[in-house]
Every structure is written in structure tokens, then in C-alpha cells.
């Protein structure tokens, strides 16, 4: 099945296994119906390779627009979803609108129209989720209009095409971002009722219950997921957070965090966002327990070792958080903290957290003149 092979190759690339990923994609590159999405994927992952083949990259770029022109709706949908999953939301939206335009004027809604709509709205959801924590008032109003439009579409459309897992998870997510927790809960229960084996809905229900402070039901839902998937990261995270914040058993809490760390290492070793979120969260709630801080540091060190093609800004964020955790480990780790912050300044000299961490290390070591010069630089950056 070529679609299954496509996503298998994609998963190899996203976990850092670039050579095997490229090899798999190349096996069905000649298929005309998949040429555009496959070429788009090859171009993306060739750029992620340790040694970039610039000649191949140039060739793929030149072929891409030609391949798009002859690709039918199924190939465009696959390419749009690929762009969604790599975070290229503008390209995913462009393709979604093109798919919709191909059927404009028709009295019937095709499955490709529905797919295009869902992909476009998932892009909107991801973009809103990214800036929701500190949007301007105008951006917040725009976001609410987009989310309300999604909600209205689902309320007024009972088509079977809008009753699958992807569509209903989109609806649940829009409800959550609108702050309608009870409605989100109801949609998740609807998904679980219709698709009992679809674990992401149960995991999201557990996360929602935890955010509402209903730990008993959250733990029950998390355990139901773990009964089917022993390494489900969301469920292990809920159990570990509960152990640190709601119980008074440090040894048990660390063991649960270790289980989460092992699962992350096996399933998402190269995920920058997951590593940063996990390390930041547990370093804040672990009461500076040495083993817990070691696991936090290990999450970040593992990402630096396994990720390929990281942007310098992302590396600086990792080194900044890593340096902060080293500082929390005490005086014996000050040298490692200093090296981490210095490495961070090499990756992004404008990262304020890295510069502030470097200054703190210099103050701790008594290098007051060096700290003073760094503070002057920081002041100049702030004024500019």
C-alpha cells in the first residue's frame, strides 16, 4: 500500500533516520499519482541530511511545480497533509484551497473537499495554539472567529465525512481553545464511544481531566490508555505529574518520571518541543531532586544528539534550558552550565535567556568584570 509506505518513510525521517527515509521514498518516486507528494518529502528530508546533496535538491525543486500541475486531488491531499505535519502551514493551506477550487461550481461535496477543509482548519488550530498564550487583543478576536466558524460547521453538518476521528478531534480541539471544556469533554466522549480503540481521544480526555483538577478520573483514563499502549507519552506524563504534585512519595515519583523518560527516548528522541516542555515542567515541580534533574537534562542532551538539521534558534533554546537545569544541580555542575550557555550564544547571540544564564554563571564564579561586560551588551540590545 503506497500511502502506508509514504507515512512509514515519513516517520523514519522525522525520527532522524534520514538515509532509510530517503531510500524508502525513492522506491516509489516514479509513481505518477504520488510524484508531487513524494518529491516534496524528498526535498524536505534531503535538506535535513547531514551532508546535503545540493544537486539533488536543485533537481527536486525544479521538478516540484511541474509535478504539482499534473497531480490529481488524492496526491494534492497527501502533499497538503505532509506539509501540515512538518509545520509548513502556509503551503498546506495553499494546496487545500487549490483542491477546493478544483471542485468549485459543483453541487456535490467530494471526499477531497472535506479533506482539504480539515487540513486547512488543522493548520489554523496549530497556528492559534502557537500564539494563544500571549496574543494581542485583535489577534485574539480573529482567533475566536476562526474557532467559532469551525464549531458552527460541525454543529450544522451531520455528514458521515465529519464523523471520523480526524474531524471530531479537530472539533474537540477547537472547543478546548475556545475555553468550552465541558463541550470538549462531550466531543471526546463521543469519539471514544464511536471508536473505542482510538487511544488519542482517551489520552486527550485524561489530559483535559488533569487540567480541570479531576485527578482521580484523569488517572483512570490514563491507565486505560496504558493498558493498550504501555509507552503512551501523554498518559505517562499525567501519572508522573500527579506523583510529584499530589503525592508525597519522592522515590515513586522519580520512578514514574523514569518510565516517561524511557518512553520518550524510544518514541520521540528527536522531538525538540516535547523535550523542552518535559524538562521545563519537571525541573519546576521536582523540588530539585538530583535524579529528576538528571532525567530532565538527559531529555535535552538526547535531542541534541539525535536531531538533524536543527535551526540555530532551536538549538539555543535547548542549550538555554540545559544550562538552567545544570545550575539547579548545584556548584558541581556550574562548568557544564557555563559550557551550555556559551554554546547557546554561538547558536543565537540574541537569545536573552542564554545571555542572562551566562551572566549568572559568571557571577557565581566571581568573574564580575566578565559579567559586567555581558550586562552592558544586554543593556545595549534592550535599548536597540
Secondary structure, 3 states (H helix, E strand, C coil): CHHHHHHHHHHHHHCCCHHHHHHHHHHCCCCHHHHHHHHHHHHHHHHHCCCCCHHHHHHHHHHHHHHHHHCCHHHHHHHHHHHHHCCCHHHHHHHHHHHHHHCCCCCCCCHHHHHHHHHHHHHHHHHHHHHHHHCCHHHHHHHHHHHHHHHHHHHCCCCHHHCCHHHHHHHHHHHHHCCCHHHHHHHHHHHHHHCCCCHHHHHHHHHHHHHCCCHHHHHHHHHHHHHHCCCCHHHHHHHHHHHHHHCCCHHHHHHHHHHHHHHHHHHCCCCHHHHHHHHHHHHHHCCCCHHHHHHHHHHHHHHHHHCCCCCHHHHHHHHHHHHHHHHHCCHHHHHHHHHHHHHHHHHCCCCHHHHHHHHHHHHHCCCHHHHHHHHHHHHHHHHC
